[in-house]
């Protein structure tokens, strides 16, 4: 059934999960030098889902990133995976882990530039800020239904059915479109870019929108959180290591748990 | 006034909400604020005595049949109305799947931001300050708030639970009206896995397996340990999940869940950096690994170098023995 879904996927550039995070204390930020930046892993599931929906139902996939020029690289990756269009909303503000700013920018962009959307797809959280704020906040600002942490999604003509992961179970939710959905691992297997896709993405122009063009001013976007301090977690030290016969090792381990650590 | 959102599942108040209530009380007394516990749903009156025992002097139950099942838009709607009426200075949630879904929706409706999944709260110079992990715990960030109300969600299993006492409190049941079109995303059904176990984020003990488990069938060995150990859950490393041996619900690490149990037991997990990030804040870590150079042994309080398939059977017997004492 052809339903032509107009899908927007919101993506972020983040350090890959193998990265060691170092802190620059003077600026209260992480040291970016030497980090390998990638498309945030949960966003990859969102892009893949959008492509699968387009393939099954028809429609269009537009990927959007809010950030500096460097975010172009992750938009190119999404184009190479098969997205139709990409848009960069330029925002050079330092990372303050304040999702409201990003949510306001996205909501305003949708209202003023892309009002005929059907489905807004996100990763369930960015890898890094780990906040999981933006999808719910965008849904609130646009007054849309939301289903977060989704592992199964079916799009019908005017509605979607989703399974949302909760503790030890799934919630089945049916909402009408337009809607906000955020992707969890397990939703699908993201595809690799094809050589043809990479070549096409290379040539494709990525339009840039500024906050002024969206009619946003800094006062409206002023941070609501103040980042007081960044620090490394207290280091853990290696404890005792035993290399005995299994029965002896098991006995020592249980003694440790029972008498020293007192956790069983 | 500080509102504490009390989450109800299967007709019971969640332990993580009682932990949040305990922590909110500690901060509220420093800030000279009263605590109001708020439940949303339908027909929840019977829960009040337990919430009172944990020290809530005032409980408000927002009741409407349309709210019998969770709906982020519907719940955020009634909480926004309540905040308009009460003008709270703070709202505390548990960082459960519901709390992490609902709190940001409410925050955006109130025009404020929030700090998710906090692991520490404090009052400094009369203001609330919170600490939360970023990069799944590879770094910690401390925040203050520039707007009111202050909204936070607190990680389950981190904050001390008060002892219930013989307390008094008043219960206010508000039959609140909700336009039907404000409930846009109501849960229609809860699908439970057959024999579903406790979730890793809520367990006191996590028994986790990695590539060293060698195959899906061997996770039964770990399941047996979780049946022996009270309040324990089954975890897994990314490689075990990506190999298809176990559902991703169980994954601990940077693209899985970040956990802080009292005890984390790692079997056949080498300790990739993205895994260590997700479990390093566990109170006690033990590991069984055949490789003496495995990174997991650098963070474990107690490590066994050996074959997990030979260690688990006697370990099971020893645990049974001491737990029956």
Interface residues (C-beta under 8 A of the other chain):
Chain A: X15 X17 X18 X19 X20 X21 X23 X30 X41 X42 X97 X98 X99 X100 X101 X103 X127 X128 X129 X130 X131 X132 X133 X134 X135 X136 X137 X138 X139 X140 X141 X144 X145 X146 X147 X148 X149 X151 X163 X164 X165 X166 X167 X168 X169 X170 X171 X172 X173 X174 X175 X176 X179 X184 X185 X186 X222 X223 X224 X225 X226 X227 X228 X229 X230 X231 X232 X233 X236 X237 X238 X239 X240 X241 X242 X243 X244 X246 X247 X249 X250 X251 X252 X253 X254 X256 X257 X258 X261 X263 X264
Chain B: X9 X70 X72 X73 X76 X96 X97 X98 X100 X101 X102 X103 X104 X105 X106 X107 X108 X109 X112 X113 X114 X115 X116 X117 X129 X133 X134 X135 X136 X137 X138 X139 X140 X141 X142 X143 X144 X145 X146 X147 X184 X185 X186 X187 X188 X189 X190 X191 X192 X193 X196 X197 X198 X199 X201 X202 X205 X229 X241 X247 X248 X249 X251 X253 X254 X255 X256 X258 X262 X263 X272 X273 X274 X277 X280 X281 X283 X284 X285 X286 X288 X292 X297 X298 X299 X300 X301 X302 X303 X304 X305 X306 X307 X310 X311 X313 X314 X315 X317 X318 X319 X322 X323
